[in-house]
Amino acid sequence: MIPPRATLALSLLCAGCYDLDQPMSAAEFSEAVEMIALSNRAEARSGEVVQISTDFTIGAAVEESVDNLRAFYESQAPCAEITQIERTLTVNFGVTGDGCEFNGSTWTGAQTLALEQPGDGTLTVLHGWEGLSDGDVQFDGAATVVWSAGDRTREVAHDGVWTLEGLELQVEGERTERLLDEEAGVAGGIIINGDRSWTVEGAEWGLVHAGVEVQWDDPIPQAGTSILVNPSGKLLSARYERQDADTIRLTLSNGGRERAYDVSRIGAVTEVGP
């Protein structure tokens, strides 16, 4: 299993490491909203990449043989070039020059998937990403995903670069995911607990998720809370609450101050007055 990574989570709760009470300016609140939305959008896409490759619904088949995973890609993405060496699969979406239509997006780049079965009821999938993109976010780097058949969870550790909107986020983190709705499967969303840190344009950020609920089509989580630390070491809490099918309210608290924002499904942000 992936060992729990508590360094970031503990440091965010360390009063000697960060200023818990120093208030943020209006500009810092706005920047925090942008970073939460940007990083969550990329994290959701990375989760979708993992889900597509090693779906909860095909987990049992993958455990039996990598051949089943190869058959899945051959049937769902016939435009991709797929090669297999023992228990390692390479899926290249860019061989046609125009990308490959798969799962509702046009994909380019390549990924490798290596399967390991330690014999303890888990399945480990080692992901390697090289210019892998769905047209929105590009992934370069690696992720280790450990599936637990017993409690229906997966542990994801990732390290690499997420590129979107012309920005490169140097990201690392660990999270535990489980299905939000067992009957709906992955289409019903997931619950995430974990942390990540990223550097963008020389600025370092950190985020810890506590039971956030994520739907694939939403720009931010629909429920739960997060703790964010900005490049100045200022700390704030983020609370997510779905208002309707199109809107999620993001409430940020810091130094006794609170600001609320409504975020639409297309990512438009409107500050909510007192």
N, C-alpha and C positions, 0 to 999 in steps of 0.2 A: 504494500500500500504506500501511497505518497505520505511522507511524514508531515504532520501539521506544521504550517509556517506561521508562527505567532509573532515574529519580529515586528512587522508593521502594525498589527493590531495592538500589541502591547505598547509600542512607542506612541501610538495615537492617544492612549489613555494615560500616558505619563506626563504629569503636570510639569515635571522638570525638563521635559523635552520640548513641549509646545506650550504656547500661551493660550490657556483655555478661556480667558476673559477679555483679552484685548479685542475691542470691536473692529469689525471690518467696515471699510468705507462702502458707499453705494456702488462704486466702480468694482470693488472686490466681490461684492455680492453678485453683480452681473457677470463677472468673469467666472465665478463659481458655477453659476447656472450653465454657462456655455461649456465649461469643462465637464460637468456632470453629464450633460446631454451628449457631448461629443464622445466621451469615453464609454458611456453606456451604450451608445449606438454601435460602436466598434465591438464592445464586449458581446452584445447581442448577436452581431454578425459572426463573431468567432464561435459563439455557442451554437449558432446555426450550422456552421461548417462542421463542427464536431458531431452535431445531431445528424446531419446528412450522411456523414461518413460512417458513423457507428450509432445508429438510431436505437433508442430503447426498444423499439418494436422489432428490430432485427438482431438484437443482442444475442438471443439464444442461438440463432443460425450462425452468427459470426464465431461464437465459441466453438462450434463444431468444426469449422474449417474456414480458412481465408478464401477458399474457393467460392463460398457463398457470397462473400463480400464482392468478389470479382464479378460474379454473376449479376449482382445487384447493379453495379455500375454499367456493365455491358447492356443491361436491359433498359436502364433509366437514362444513360448518357452514351448512346452509341456513337456520338461524334467525338468522344474522347479516345485517346490512345492509352490502352491499359496494358501494363506488363507486370509479370509476377515472377519473383525469385524466391522460392521456398515460401516463407510466411510473410514476405514483404511485397506489398502492392504499390505500384506507381500509377497515378492517374494524371495524365497530361491533357489539360483542356485547351492548350494553345496550339496544337499541331496543325489546325486548319488555317491559322493566320487570322481568322475572324472571331475566334472564341467558340464556345460551345454552349448551346442552349440546354440548361439543366436546372430542374427545380424552380422554374419560373424566372431565372436570371441568365445572363450571358456571362459565362465563366472563362477566365484565361489563367495561364500559369499552370503550376503542377503541385501535386502533393504526394507524399509517400505515407504509407500506413504499414507499420510492422506490428504484428500481433504476438503477445506473449501470454501463456497460461500457466501461472505459478502453481496451480493445483489447490488453491485455498478458497475456491468459490468465486474468484475474481478473474477479470479479463483485463489485460493492459494493452492499450493501443498507443503506439508511439507515432505521432504525427510530425511530418516535416513539410513546411510550406515554402515555396519559392515563387514569388510573384503571383500568388493565388488571389484572384479577385473576382467578386461578383458584380463588378461595375460600380460599386459604391465604396467598398473598403478593400484594400490590398493587404495581404498577410505575408510576412516573411519571418521565418523562425521555426519554433518547434513547440509542441505541446505533448504532455503525457496525460493520458486519460485512463483512470482505473475504474472499471465497472464492478459493482457489487451486486450479484444476483440476489443475495439474501435480503438486503434492505432497499433495493431498487434505486440506488444512488450512483453517481459518478463523481470522482474527484478529478479536477482538471488543474494541472500546473502548466503555465505557459510563459514563454520568454521569447521576445522578438520585437518586430516593428509593425505597427498598424498605421497605414497611410490612408487618409481621407481628407477631403477638402483642402488639398495641397499641404497638409501638415503631417509630419512623421512623429508618431508617439512611440518612444522606446518603452516597452511595457514588460512587466513581469508580475506574476501573481499566482495565487492558488485559491480555488473555490470548490465548494461541494454543491452539487445540483441534484434535485429530485423533481419528479413530476408534480405539477400543481393539481392535476386531475388525472387520476389513473385511467378512468374510462375514456377520456378524450385523448390520452397519449401525449406525444410531444406537441401536437397541435394545440393543446390546452395550456401550454406555457410551463415554466419551471420556477422553482424556488431556489434562490442562491444565498449561500452564506460563504463569506471569504473576503479576501483583500486583494488589492492590486496597487501598484505604484507605476507612475509613468513620468517621462521627461519629454517635454515638448518645447522647442525653441529655447533650450537651456534652463527651463523652469521645471522644478520637481513637484509632483503632486502625489497624494496618497488617498485611498478610499477603502473603507471597510463596509461591507454589506452585512446586514443583520436581517435575515429572512425576507429579502426583497422578492417580489413576484414579477416575473418578466414574461411579457407576450412578445412574439417575434416581430410584430408589425408596429409596436410602440417605440417612440424615441427614448423614453425613460421607463423605469419600473412603474407598475400600477399600484403597488402597496409595499409596506415595509419601511425600513429606515437605513440610512447610511451615515457614516462619519467621514468628513472630508478634511484634509489638511492642505492648505494652499502653500505656495512657494515661500511665503513669509513666516510660515510656522503657525498661522492662525487656524483655529479649529472651528468647525461648525457642524451641526447636525442637519440632515436632510430627511424629510418625511414625505412619502409618496401616497397620494390618495386619488383613486379614480373618481371623476365627477360624472362622466357619461362615456358613451362609446368612443367619442372623439377627443376627450379632454382628460388630462391627469394634472392634479395640483401638486406642485412641488413647494414645500414650505421649508425655508432655511432659517435656522436659529443660531445666533452667535452673540456672546457678551450681553445677554439680556435683550437683544433685539431680534425681531422676527420679520421676515419678508416672505410673501407668497407669490407664486407664479403659476399661471395656467399654461400648460404645454399641449399643443394640439398634435394630432397624429402625424401631420406633415412637418412637425418640428417648430411651428410658430410659437413664440413665447410672449405672453402678456402678463405684466405685473398686476397683481390684484391689490386694490386699495384697502386701507384699514377699515 
